[in-house]
Amino acid sequence: MKGLLVYVFLLSIGFAKPEGQVVFENSCLRCHQPDSKKPLSYLQKKYKGKAQEVVELAKRCPWGRGLSDLEIELVSRWIAGD
């Protein structure tokens, strides 16, 4: 039984979403829908490898200003692919 619990736990870790993605989906997706001017696909393409630029962008965004520094860092790294 204990082995089964460990197996289920390890399996669930494998399917967990990255933290930056979770924050983005809960805080940023309201404005960055696929049919918006700046959807996620646009952000990921434009800011690939540029996490610091995403940080600056998030601090200017009305919804981004409500995020903590850690949340902004997680989202920025996730969007930049870092």
KALINLIN-V748470 format. One line per field, one symbol per residue. ss: DSSP state (A for helix, B for strand, O for the rest). phi: phi as a letter, one per 40 degrees, with the letter a starting at -180 (. if undefined). psi: psi as a letter, one per 20 degrees, with the letter a starting at -180 (. if undefined). Layout:
ss: ???
phi: ???
psi: ???
This chain:
ss: OAAAAAAAAAAAAAOOOOAAAAAAAAAAOOOOOOOOOOOAAAAAAAOOOOAAAAAAAAAAOOOAAAOOAAAAAAAAAAAAOO
phi: .cccccccccccccbcccdccccdccbbcdbbcdcccbcddcccccbdgbdcccdccccccdccccccdcccccccccccgc
psi: ghhgggggghghhhjqqqhhgggghhhhhhhlqhjrhmrghgghghjpjlhhhhggghhipghhhiqrhggggggghggij.
